[in-house]
Amino acid sequence: MEYTRLGRSGLSVSRLVLGTMNFGSRTSEQDSHALMDRAHEHGINFFDTANAYGTQPGETSTEEIIGRWFAGDPERRERTVLATKVYLPTGSGPNEGGLSALHIRRAVEASLKRLQTDRIDLYQMHHIDRSTPWEEIWEAFSVLRQQGKVLYFGSSNFAGWHLAQAQEAARERHFLGLVAEQSIYNLMSRWAELEVLPAAQHYGVGVIPYSPLHGGMLSGVLRKQREGNAVRSGSGIWAADFDGQRGAVEAYEQLCAETGADPAHVGLAWLLTRPGVTGPIVGPRTVEQLDHTLRALDTALDADTLAALDRIFPAPGPNGAKPAPEAYAW
């Protein structure tokens, strides 16, 4: 396993992040525990979850599943860089969502209880809260850090200017601020390159891409269809984009076949070449899928292959491969 620093922090994390969104919904608790065991065997030390995962009717709380796994062996917690999130509603009351100081306090205590731990290593804002001032958010977060309940802070689904707002507000408090941003980023969705990635690099924020295979479209979906295998649409991205992107997906799978590499491995390997990317979040549902995913770390992409990928999936903007406003105004 390869490791890197999380943003400008001194924290070492694996280049692949174990996503747990399927735990308690698509993946049973027993299988979830087996997945976490195998992740540690492979050297993956960075686990990502959220207080909203596994909270739909008939599901089991993902944080509770992880907490019971930690309780089975205290060494598991010490070997894990644990990330969870706050923002989404946890109840029907007017203060059971968002990033108010009150909700942050309630949410962190509830997450710590479910996770059966005394600290969260990376506490991430699941979305921007346009109704809560940064002074309130950073004051609430600074209290958590002083208490030792949270060590680092991150964001998710932030625009580039949101990152700038957050970091400048943190700077005024002489606070470390954000060290990570989770953003949708993959070969088929490169919008983050316009402003999110440049802002993150400027402020020393590590980017953690989610949906790295675009809901399965970059995993060899056409080959699987020809072989008669069922294709899961993930979060709906695949179903929404397939018709308009079929030609690009065909060219992509042909390129992968010519290089002898699995499409899923190429999609992940491409992200690992991108400046500022800490590591993509992978969400296997079985141990076998996790084992297969790990081969992406051994997939080397030469300059010709990277150039071909840019032709198939060009960067956003009329000139491509440039941040905003350089992509369209220079």
BAMAR-362995 format. One record per residue (C-alpha): residue number from 1; residue in three letters; chain; x negated, z, y negated. Coordinates in nm, 4 decimals, always signed. Layout:
N
R     n   res   chain          X          Z          Y
R   NUM   Ala       A          X          Z          Y
...
***
This chain:
330
R     n   res   chain          X          Z          Y
R     1   Met       A    +0.0000    +0.0000    +0.0000
R     2   Glu       A    -0.1129    -0.0772    -0.3519
R     3   Tyr       A    -0.0585    +0.1737    -0.6318
R     4   Thr       A    -0.0482    +0.1441    -1.0091
R     5   Arg       A    +0.0141    +0.3645    -1.3094
R     6   Leu       A    +0.3707    +0.3987    -1.4300
R     7   Gly       A    +0.3523    +0.2515    -1.7782
R     8   Arg       A    +0.0965    +0.4298    -1.9923
R     9   Ser       A    +0.1386    +0.7534    -1.7987
R    10   Gly       A    -0.1132    +0.8909    -1.5514
R    11   Leu       A    +0.1436    +0.8857    -1.2697
R    12   Ser       A    +0.0476    +0.6724    -0.9671
R    13   Val       A    +0.3335    +0.4896    -0.7964
R    14   Ser       A    +0.3605    +0.2310    -0.5190
R    15   Arg       A    +0.3987    -0.1353    -0.6168
R    16   Leu       A    +0.7246    -0.1494    -0.4256
R    17   Val       A    +1.0044    +0.0919    -0.5144
R    18   Leu       A    +1.2550    +0.2070    -0.2536
R    19   Gly       A    +1.6029    +0.1549    -0.3941
R    20   Thr       A    +1.8693    +0.3809    -0.2454
R    21   Met       A    +2.1908    +0.2352    -0.3869
R    22   Asn       A    +2.3107    +0.1437    -0.0362
R    23   Phe       A    +2.2682    +0.4995    +0.0939
R    24   Gly       A    +2.6072    +0.6531    +0.1672
R    25   Ser       A    +2.7961    +0.3269    +0.1180
R    26   Arg       A    +2.6452    +0.0416    +0.3225
R    27   Thr       A    +2.3851    +0.2559    +0.5017
R    28   Ser       A    +2.4682    +0.5692    +0.7005
R    29   Glu       A    +2.2973    +0.8997    +0.6306
R    30   Gln       A    +2.1043    +0.8823    +0.9585
R    31   Asp       A    +1.9790    +0.5323    +0.8821
R    32   Ser       A    +1.9014    +0.6332    +0.5228
R    33   His       A    +1.6809    +0.9150    +0.6473
R    34   Ala       A    +1.5058    +0.6752    +0.8842
R    35   Leu       A    +1.4449    +0.4344    +0.5963
R    36   Met       A    +1.2860    +0.7044    +0.3826
R    37   Asp       A    +1.0677    +0.8142    +0.6739
R    38   Arg       A    +0.9502    +0.4560    +0.7251
R    39   Ala       A    +0.8888    +0.4109    +0.3526
R    40   His       A    +0.6502    +0.7057    +0.3600
R    41   Glu       A    +0.4816    +0.5631    +0.6683
R    42   His       A    +0.4174    +0.2438    +0.4715
R    43   Gly       A    +0.2862    +0.4379    +0.1720
R    44   Ile       A    +0.5869    +0.3837    -0.0553
R    45   Asn       A    +0.6010    +0.6961    -0.2699
R    46   Phe       A    +0.8414    +0.5812    -0.5443
R    47   Phe       A    +1.2144    +0.6320    -0.4689
R    48   Asp       A    +1.4878    +0.5318    -0.7133
R    49   Thr       A    +1.8445    +0.6623    -0.7125
R    50   Ala       A    +2.1239    +0.7547    -0.9551
R    51   Asn       A    +2.3846    +1.0247    -0.9863
R    52   Ala       A    +2.6528    +0.7527    -0.9708
R    53   Tyr       A    +2.5486    +0.6074    -0.6339
R    54   Gly       A    +2.7721    +0.6854    -0.3377
R    55   Thr       A    +3.0518    +0.8292    -0.5491
R    56   Gln       A    +3.3325    +0.5883    -0.4640
R    57   Pro       A    +3.6149    +0.6970    -0.2300
R    58   Gly       A    +3.4958    +0.7051    +0.1295
R    59   Glu       A    +3.1272    +0.7132    +0.0325
R    60   Thr       A    +2.8690    +0.9920    +0.0540
R    61   Ser       A    +2.6674    +1.0928    -0.2519
R    62   Thr       A    +2.3284    +0.9223    -0.2376
R    63   Glu       A    +2.1606    +1.2150    -0.4110
R    64   Glu       A    +2.3018    +1.4512    -0.1489
R    65   Ile       A    +2.1683    +1.2303    +0.1314
R    66   Ile       A    +1.8226    +1.2378    -0.0252
R    67   Gly       A    +1.8495    +1.6118    -0.0829
R    68   Arg       A    +1.9243    +1.6823    +0.2820
R    69   Trp       A    +1.6273    +1.4637    +0.3788
R    70   Phe       A    +1.4018    +1.6665    +0.1480
R    71   Ala       A    +1.5382    +1.9899    +0.2969
R    72   Gly       A    +1.4339    +1.8776    +0.6449
R    73   Asp       A    +1.0634    +1.8899    +0.5524
R    74   Pro       A    +0.9262    +2.0263    +0.2220
R    75   Glu       A    +0.6274    +1.7902    +0.2413
R    76   Arg       A    +0.8631    +1.4952    +0.1899
R    77   Arg       A    +0.9403    +1.6044    -0.1638
R    78   Glu       A    +0.5755    +1.6450    -0.2563
R    79   Arg       A    +0.4965    +1.2962    -0.1273
R    80   Thr       A    +0.7748    +1.1384    -0.3338
R    81   Val       A    +0.7920    +1.0303    -0.6969
R    82   Leu       A    +1.1644    +1.0808    -0.7447
R    83   Ala       A    +1.3631    +0.8872    -1.0040
R    84   Thr       A    +1.7317    +0.9286    -1.0807
R    85   Lys       A    +1.9616    +0.8391    -1.3684
R    86   Val       A    +2.2110    +0.9792    -1.6175
R    87   Tyr       A    +2.4847    +0.8182    -1.8285
R    88   Leu       A    +2.7722    +0.6971    -1.6117
R    89   Pro       A    +3.0805    +0.9203    -1.5978
R    90   Thr       A    +3.0740    +1.1970    -1.3386
R    91   Gly       A    +3.4319    +1.3063    -1.4006
R    92   Ser       A    +3.7388    +1.2375    -1.6120
R    93   Gly       A    +3.6617    +1.4735    -1.9002
R    94   Pro       A    +3.5596    +1.3483    -2.2463
R    95   Asn       A    +3.2059    +1.4894    -2.2119
R    96   Glu       A    +3.1369    +1.3793    -1.8540
R    97   Gly       A    +2.9463    +1.0641    -1.9416
R    98   Gly       A    +2.7057    +0.9217    -2.1966
R    99   Leu       A    +2.3912    +1.0823    -2.3324
R   100   Ser       A    +2.5162    +1.3764    -2.5339
R   101   Ala       A    +2.3087    +1.6912    -2.5041
R   102   Leu       A    +2.5988    +1.8560    -2.3240
R   103   His       A    +2.6338    +1.5830    -2.0637
R   104   Ile       A    +2.2580    +1.5564    -2.0096
R   105   Arg       A    +2.2395    +1.9301    -1.9434
R   106   Arg       A    +2.5313    +1.9238    -1.7003
R   107   Ala       A    +2.4132    +1.6074    -1.5272
R   108   Val       A    +2.0574    +1.7195    -1.4672
R   109   Glu       A    +2.1680    +2.0513    -1.3186
R   110   Ala       A    +2.4107    +1.8719    -1.0869
R   111   Ser       A    +2.1456    +1.6193    -0.9785
R   112   Leu       A    +1.8908    +1.8925    -0.9086
R   113   Lys       A    +2.1463    +2.0721    -0.6916
R   114   Arg       A    +2.2392    +1.7600    -0.4965
R   115   Leu       A    +1.8768    +1.6566    -0.4538
R   116   Gln       A    +1.7761    +2.0111    -0.3483
R   117   Thr       A    +1.4711    +2.0065    -0.5722
R   118   Asp       A    +1.3418    +2.1935    -0.8753
R   119   Arg       A    +1.2372    +1.8833    -1.0696
R   120   Ile       A    +1.3065    +1.5163    -1.1319
R   121   Asp       A    +0.9910    +1.3148    -1.1749
R   122   Leu       A    +1.1476    +1.0259    -1.3705
R   123   Tyr       A    +1.4830    +1.0755    -1.5437
R   124   Gln       A    +1.6297    +0.7444    -1.6571
R   125   Met       A    +1.9051    +0.6615    -1.9026
R   126   His       A    +2.1273    +0.4274    -1.7019
R   127   His       A    +2.2454    +0.2499    -2.0188
R   128   Ile       A    +2.2031    +0.2752    -2.3929
R   129   Asp       A    +2.4421    +0.5188    -2.5609
R   130   Arg       A    +2.5357    +0.3698    -2.8981
R   131   Ser       A    +2.7318    +0.6783    -3.0057
R   132   Thr       A    +2.4600    +0.9433    -2.9591
R   133   Pro       A    +2.1678    +0.9634    -3.2051
R   134   Trp       A    +1.8140    +0.9498    -3.0714
R   135   Glu       A    +1.7396    +1.2861    -3.2324
R   136   Glu       A    +1.9937    +1.4481    -3.0018
R   137   Ile       A    +1.8778    +1.2627    -2.6915
R   138   Trp       A    +1.5082    +1.3390    -2.7364
R   139   Glu       A    +1.5784    +1.7015    -2.8257
R   140   Ala       A    +1.7775    +1.7425    -2.5047
R   141   Phe       A    +1.5056    +1.5681    -2.3029
R   142   Ser       A    +1.2276    +1.7753    -2.4601
R   143   Val       A    +1.4069    +2.0931    -2.3521
R   144   Leu       A    +1.4223    +1.9633    -1.9938
R   145   Arg       A    +1.0519    +1.8895    -1.9982
R   146   Gln       A    +0.9679    +2.2303    -2.1415
R   147   Gln       A    +1.1722    +2.3853    -1.8627
R   148   Gly       A    +0.9830    +2.1811    -1.6026
R   149   Lys       A    +1.3036    +2.0202    -1.4761
R   150   Val       A    +1.1968    +1.6671    -1.5738
R   151   Leu       A    +0.8436    +1.5307    -1.6043
R   152   Tyr       A    +0.8881    +1.1732    -1.7335
R   153   Phe       A    +1.1662    +0.9725    -1.8940
R   154   Gly       A    +1.2778    +0.6142    -1.8544
R   155   Ser       A    +1.5545    +0.3720    -1.9409
R   156   Ser       A    +1.7591    +0.0997    -1.7767
R   157   Asn       A    +1.9370    -0.2059    -1.9144
R   158   Phe       A    +1.7802    -0.1600    -2.2586
R   159   Ala       A    +1.7238    -0.4448    -2.5025
R   160   Gly       A    +1.3804    -0.4860    -2.6572
R   161   Trp       A    +1.4980    -0.3338    -2.9840
R   162   His       A    +1.6459    -0.0376    -2.7955
R   163   Leu       A    +1.3003    +0.0301    -2.6516
R   164   Ala       A    +1.1546    +0.0141    -3.0020
R   165   Gln       A    +1.4191    +0.2540    -3.1340
R   166   Ala       A    +1.3581    +0.4988    -2.8527
R   167   Gln       A    +0.9806    +0.4935    -2.8813
R   168   Glu       A    +0.9706    +0.5260    -3.2587
R   169   Ala       A    +1.2132    +0.8188    -3.2458
R   170   Ala       A    +0.9956    +0.9821    -2.9788
R   171   Arg       A    +0.6835    +0.9196    -3.1869
R   172   Glu       A    +0.8375    +1.1103    -3.4787
R   173   Arg       A    +0.8739    +1.4101    -3.2466
R   174   His       A    +0.5178    +1.3677    -3.1118
R   175   Phe       A    +0.6811    +1.3134    -2.7734
R   176   Leu       A    +0.5535    +1.0848    -2.4966
R   177   Gly       A    +0.8820    +0.8923    -2.4915
R   178   Leu       A    +0.9695    +0.6331    -2.2291
R   179   Val       A    +0.7269    +0.5366    -1.9532
R   180   Ala       A    +0.9559    +0.2977    -1.7598
R   181   Glu       A    +1.2379    +0.0489    -1.8095
R   182   Gln       A    +1.4575    -0.0851    -1.5293
R   183   Ser       A    +1.5762    -0.4358    -1.6014
R   184   Ile       A    +1.7242    -0.7207    -1.4030
R   185   Tyr       A    +1.4327    -0.9599    -1.3657
R   186   Asn       A    +1.3595    -1.2282    -1.1101
R   187   Leu       A    +1.2798    -1.5990    -1.0879
R   188   Met       A    +1.6411    -1.6918    -1.1536
R   189   Ser       A    +1.6995    -1.4405    -1.4321
R   190   Arg       A    +1.4004    -1.4443    -1.6671
R   191   Trp       A    +1.5747    -1.3403    -1.9888
R   192   Ala       A    +1.3722    -1.0178    -1.9974
R   193   Glu       A    +1.0678    -1.2291    -2.0858
R   194   Leu       A    +1.2084    -1.3040    -2.4326
R   195   Glu       A    +1.2030    -0.9524    -2.5769
R   196   Val       A    +1.2254    -0.6756    -2.3151
R   197   Leu       A    +0.8882    -0.7418    -2.1519
R   198   Pro       A    +0.6966    -0.7902    -2.4785
R   199   Ala       A    +0.8461    -0.4690    -2.6202
R   200   Ala       A    +0.7723    -0.2792    -2.2997
R   201   Gln       A    +0.4112    -0.3960    -2.2949
R   202   His       A    +0.3644    -0.3091    -2.6622
R   203   Tyr       A    +0.4903    +0.0453    -2.6100
R   204   Gly       A    +0.3253    +0.1050    -2.2729
R   205   Val       A    +0.6520    +0.1080    -2.0788
R   206   Gly       A    +0.6296    -0.0034    -1.7157
R   207   Val       A    +0.8965    -0.2525    -1.6113
R   208   Ile       A    +1.0776    -0.1898    -1.2831
R   209   Pro       A    +1.2789    -0.5011    -1.1929
R   210   Tyr       A    +1.6053    -0.4548    -1.0078
R   211   Ser       A    +1.7866    -0.7313    -0.8181
R   212   Pro       A    +1.4442    -0.8931    -0.7550
R   213   Leu       A    +1.5971    -1.1571    -0.5235
R   214   His       A    +1.8990    -1.2239    -0.7472
R   215   Gly       A    +2.1592    -1.0840    -0.5139
R   216   Gly       A    +2.0082    -1.2623    -0.2119
R   217   Met       A    +1.9806    -1.6127    -0.3616
R   218   Leu       A    +1.5995    -1.5990    -0.3384
R   219   Ser       A    +1.5917    -1.4694    +0.0175
R   220   Gly       A    +1.6340    -1.8027    +0.1972
R   221   Val       A    +2.0099    -1.8184    +0.1623
R   222   Leu       A    +2.0448    -2.1898    +0.2424
R   223   Arg       A    +1.8287    -2.1628    +0.5523
R   224   Lys       A    +2.0362    -1.8675    +0.6668
R   225   Gln       A    +2.3543    -2.0676    +0.6151
R   226   Arg       A    +2.2185    -2.3566    +0.8212
R   227   Glu       A    +2.1290    -2.1117    +1.0970
R   228   Gly       A    +2.4823    -1.9740    +1.0924
R   229   Asn       A    +2.3874    -1.6318    +0.9582
R   230   Ala       A    +2.6212    -1.4401    +0.7305
R   231   Val       A    +2.4997    -1.4063    +0.3741
R   232   Arg       A    +2.5786    -1.0943    +0.1750
R   233   Ser       A    +2.6576    -1.1609    -0.1899
R   234   Gly       A    +2.4988    -0.8381    -0.3116
R   235   Ser       A    +2.6455    -0.7310    -0.6451
R   236   Gly       A    +2.8267    -1.0606    -0.6947
R   237   Ile       A    +2.5367    -1.2384    -0.8642
R   238   Trp       A    +2.4942    -1.4783    -0.5738
R   239   Ala       A    +2.8592    -1.5815    -0.5661
R   240   Ala       A    +2.8720    -1.6344    -0.9430
R   241   Asp       A    +2.5519    -1.8394    -0.9708
R   242   Phe       A    +2.5310    -2.0352    -0.6474
R   243   Asp       A    +2.7151    -2.3554    -0.7430
R   244   Gly       A    +2.5184    -2.4086    -1.0620
R   245   Gln       A    +2.1833    -2.3190    -0.9096
R   246   Arg       A    +2.2063    -2.4841    -0.5700
R   247   Gly       A    +1.9592    -2.7604    -0.6576
R   248   Ala       A    +1.7001    -2.5129    -0.7818
R   249   Val       A    +1.7473    -2.2946    -0.4742
R   250   Glu       A    +1.6993    -2.5979    -0.2490
R   251   Ala       A    +1.3750    -2.6872    -0.4285
R   252   Tyr       A    +1.2610    -2.3251    -0.4062
R   253   Glu       A    +1.3185    -2.3011    -0.0331
R   254   Gln       A    +1.1431    -2.6337    +0.0181
R   255   Leu       A    +0.8404    -2.5071    -0.1752
R   256   Cys       A    +0.8336    -2.1893    +0.0321
R   257   Ala       A    +0.8522    -2.3935    +0.3525
R   258   Glu       A    +0.5606    -2.6082    +0.2371
R   259   Thr       A    +0.3485    -2.3009    +0.1660
R   260   Gly       A    +0.4538    -2.1332    +0.4917
R   261   Ala       A    +0.5856    -1.8256    +0.3142
R   262   Asp       A    +0.9195    -1.6515    +0.3471
R   263   Pro       A    +1.1355    -1.7033    +0.0347
R   264   Ala       A    +1.1999    -1.3299    -0.0018
R   265   His       A    +0.8274    -1.2605    +0.0057
R   266   Val       A    +0.7594    -1.5282    -0.2557
R   267   Gly       A    +1.0250    -1.3884    -0.4899
R   268   Leu       A    +0.8780    -1.0395    -0.4695
R   269   Ala       A    +0.5180    -1.1597    -0.4836
R   270   Trp       A    +0.5965    -1.3560    -0.8012
R   271   Leu       A    +0.7217    -1.0404    -0.9711
R   272   Leu       A    +0.4034    -0.8588    -0.8724
R   273   Thr       A    +0.2048    -1.1192    -1.0678
R   274   Arg       A    +0.3977    -1.0639    -1.3908
R   275   Pro       A    +0.2238    -0.8715    -1.6707
R   276   Gly       A    +0.3731    -0.5306    -1.7346
R   277   Val       A    +0.5643    -0.5098    -1.4056
R   278   Thr       A    +0.5106    -0.1835    -1.2195
R   279   Gly       A    +0.6937    -0.2890    -0.9057
R   280   Pro       A    +1.0306    -0.4305    -0.8012
R   281   Ile       A    +1.3058    -0.2203    -0.6494
R   282   Val       A    +1.3833    -0.3213    -0.2918
R   283   Gly       A    +1.7046    -0.2068    -0.1276
R   284   Pro       A    +1.6788    -0.2558    +0.2481
R   285   Arg       A    +1.9741    -0.1510    +0.4615
R   286   Thr       A    +1.7730    -0.1150    +0.7827
R   287   Val       A    +1.4231    -0.0163    +0.8872
R   288   Glu       A    +1.3683    -0.3707    +1.0120
R   289   Gln       A    +1.4496    -0.5111    +0.6685
R   290   Leu       A    +1.2042    -0.2693    +0.5092
R   291   Asp       A    +0.9293    -0.3695    +0.7515
R   292   His       A    +0.9952    -0.7341    +0.6693
R   293   Thr       A    +0.9939    -0.6709    +0.2948
R   294   Leu       A    +0.6507    -0.5080    +0.3017
R   295   Arg       A    +0.4928    -0.8424    +0.3929
R   296   Ala       A    +0.5448    -0.9499    +0.0325
R   297   Leu       A    +0.2386    -0.7422    -0.0571
R   298   Asp       A    +0.0251    -0.9772    +0.1543
R   299   Thr       A    +0.1763    -1.2943    +0.0074
R   300   Ala       A    -0.0733    -1.4629    -0.2255
R   301   Leu       A    +0.0510    -1.7206    -0.4759
R   302   Asp       A    -0.2100    -1.9646    -0.6034
R   303   Ala       A    -0.2013    -2.1332    -0.9437
R   304   Asp       A    -0.0343    -2.4473    -0.8096
R   305   Thr       A    +0.2448    -2.2471    -0.6478
R   306   Leu       A    +0.3005    -2.0416    -0.9639
R   307   Ala       A    +0.3191    -2.3616    -1.1682
R   308   Ala       A    +0.5688    -2.5099    -0.9228
R   309   Leu       A    +0.7844    -2.1975    -0.9490
R   310   Asp       A    +0.7839    -2.2320    -1.3276
R   311   Arg       A    +0.9063    -2.5894    -1.2944
R   312   Ile       A    +1.1882    -2.4909    -1.0594
R   313   Phe       A    +1.2890    -2.1803    -1.2540
R   314   Pro       A    +1.1625    -2.2336    -1.6114
R   315   Ala       A    +1.1250    -1.9450    -1.8502
R   316   Pro       A    +1.4096    -1.9083    -2.1050
R   317   Gly       A    +1.3979    -2.0844    -2.4375
R   318   Pro       A    +1.3494    -2.4537    -2.5199
R   319   Asn       A    +0.9711    -2.4227    -2.5030
R   320   Gly       A    +0.9681    -2.1793    -2.2114
R   321   Ala       A    +0.7148    -1.9167    -2.1064
R   322   Lys       A    +0.7078    -1.7554    -2.4513
R   323   Pro       A    +0.8629    -1.4371    -2.5925
R   324   Ala       A    +1.1219    -1.4461    -2.8691
R   325   Pro       A    +1.1028    -1.5803    -3.1360
R   326   Glu       A    +0.8032    -1.7845    -3.0208
R   327   Ala       A    +1.0224    -1.9399    -2.7492
R   328   Tyr       A    +1.2366    -2.1203    -3.0034
R   329   Ala       A    +1.1073    -2.0849    -3.3604
R   330   Trp       A    +0.7339    -2.1657    -3.3506
***
